[in-house]
Amino acid sequence: MKLKVLIVDDEWNMRNLLRIYLLKEGFEAKEASNGHEALAWIDREEFDIVLLDVMMPDMDGWQVCQGIRARSQVPVLMLTARSETKDKVRGLGLGADDYLTKPFEPEELIARIYSLIRRSVVNKQAVQPEFRLSFTDLLILPEGRQVYVKDRPVDFTPKEFDLLVALAESGKRAFPREELVERVWGNDYFGDPRVVDTHVKNIREKTSKAGLEYNPIQTIWGIGYKFFDGNTGP
């Protein structure tokens, strides 16, 4: 099976040059001309490595790297004409695995790619992937207690986060307030069950402000609340 590479660069000439290098080496190459296309590829296919340009309009390489890391642990090799140490440190701090300055020799590029893929295989064997709850424009990482809306992090209080996860993990099941209180606040909570209403309101406001175009928590009259994943199909 061929190793699959995603090339992300806004310049056609550079994408074409990289594609020629990769095809000659026997790789399968896919291309993205901007960050949004790149993240769409990551959402629908598995890649062995991503070659990511830093200087792109709209979403730069650093932003794209953050978006990739919210979805996948695929190796990311950043390609840039900027050689400043601070830029390299920034890229590595955002989750990039290596940094190659343009112009570069094809032999060095291919060597870096093979090195990162080998390292990734070893890491996959040693570490189990983090469990994630992924929905339309909404990503929840329970272990890291992180929430992303359209690749942007959203801050929640501990109880808001626990409430969102409790609903998201349960599919389309509707919960009465009392059961949500028991799940999130515990059996020793004796306050007003309508504390749930306040937290639901906060979750809705924060996700909406972050750009989520649907309400992730629906009110079921006479019962309580249930999670909505944004999918309006059957």
N, C-alpha and C positions, 0 to 999 in steps of 0.2 A: 504493500500500500504506500502511495506517495505521501510524503510529508506536506502539509498544507500551510501556506503562508498568506497572511493578509497584509497587503501593502496599503498604507494610508499616507497619501501625499496629495496636495492640491495642484501640483505641477505634473502635467501629462508626461512631459519628457522624462522626469525622474521616475515616475511609475513605470513607464515603458522600459527604461534602462534596467531597473530592478527586476522587472518581469523577465527580461532577456537573461540576466544573470541566473535567476532562479530556475527557469525552464531548462537552461543548459545543464544545470546541476541535477535536474530530475525532480524538482519540487512542483507541486501544484500551486498556482498563485491566483488569488482573488484581489480585486482592487477597490479602493474607496477614495473618492476625491475630497472628502471632508469628514469631519468628526461624526456627524449624524449618520452618514452612510456606514462608517466604521462600526458604530455601536449597533446598528441594525444587522450587520453581518455577524457580530459577536452573539447577538440574541438568537440567531437562527442556525448558526453552524459552529462546529468545533474546529479550532485552528491549533496548529503546533507552535506557532509563533506569530507575533505581530511586529511589522516594521513600521514605526510611527514617526512621521515628520513633526517637528516641534512648531515651526512657524507656519501656521495656517490661519486663514480668516475665520470669523465667526467663533468656532471652537478651536483653541490652540491645542498643541499636543499634550500639554500638561492637563488640560481639562478632559481631553479624550482618555488619557491614561487613568484619571480618577474614575471615569465612567466604566472603563474596562474592568478596573479592579473591583468595582461594585458588583460586577457580574461574573468574573472569571479570574482564575490564576494563570491564564495563558502567559508565557514569557513575552515581554515587551522590550524590543530593542529600539531605542529612540535615535533618530537620525537628524542631525542639525548642522548648520554652518556655524553655530555659536559654540565657541570652545571654552568660554569662561567657566571656571570651577564652580561658581555659585549656581550656574544653570544646570550643571551636571548633578550637583548635590540636590537641587530642587527636584529634578526628574526622578532621581533614585529615591528621594523621600516620598514621592507620590506613588511609588510602586513599580517604577520601571526597573528592569533587570540589568540593563546595560545601556551604554551611551556611545555612539559612534559619530565622529565629526566628519562632515563633508569637506572636501572630496575624500573618498576612500578607495582603496583597491578592492576589486571584486574578491580576491582571495581572502582578504581580511574579513569582509562581510560574511562570506560563506563560513569561515572558521568560527566567527562569533555566533552565527546562527546554530551551527552544530553543537557548540559548547553549551548554549542556553537550553537547547532541546534536551541534551543529555542530562543537564542539571534538573530540568523540569521532571523528567521521567523518574529520577531518583527521589525527588521530593514527593511526587505522587504516590510512590510506593511506601513512603515513610509517614505521610500525613493524610488523614482523611479530609475530604473537602468540607467546608463549612456549610451547614444546613441553611437554606435560604427559602424565603417565601416570595415568589416573583409573580407580579400581576401587571396589568396594563399601566405603564408609567410609574409603578410603585414597587419598590424592592425593600424587603424587610430581612435583616440579618439578625436572628434571635440571639446567637452566641455573642456577637459583638455589640448587641443592643443598638443597632444602627437602622435608620430608615432613610431611603432615598426616593425623591420624587423627581422624575425626569433627570436622573443622575445627580441631583443636588441633595446634599444632606439636610435633613429636617430634625430639629431638636425637640424631644419630648421629655416630659417629666417621667420618672420611673413608673408611676401608676398609669399614665397615658400610654406608655410603651407596652406595659403588661396587658392592658385592656385591648389594645390594637392586636397584639399577638394572639390573645385568647380567642378573639373573634376570627382573625385571619386563618388560624389553624383549624377551625371548625367548619370550613366550607360555607355552605348556605344555611346552616342551622340557625334558627332564631333562639335567643336566650332571654329569659326574664331578667329584670334587674337584680333580683335576689340571687340568682345563680351566678351572675357576673361578679357581684360583690363577694360571694364565697370564693370564686376562682381567683380574683385579683387581690382582694383585701384580706381574705382569710376568714376562718370560722369565728375568730375572736373579735371581729368588727361588729359593733352594735350601733353604728351611726345610721343616718338616713340613707336608704338604698338609692335615693335620687342623686347621690354623689356621682353615680354612673352618668347621669344626664350632663353634668358639668364637664366631665372628662370627655364624653362623646363630642360635646360642643367644641371643646378645645382642639380635639383631633381633627374635626372637620375644618375648623378655621385654619389650622396650621398647614394641612395638606392642600387646601384651596389656595392659600397665600403662596405656597411653593409652586403652584401651577397645575395641580391635579385637576383634571376637567370633569371629574365625577365624584360623588360622595361615597367614600369607602365604607361608611357605616350607615345602614338604612334603618329607619324606625318602622317597626312592625306593630301597628296599633293593636292594643289589647294584649300584647305579648311582651315586647321589649325591643331588642336590636339584633341585627344580623350583618355579616360582612358582605360587601359587594365588590367583585373583582374587576369591574369595568367592562366586562363582556356582556353585551346585550343580546348575543345570539342564544339559541336554544341550549 
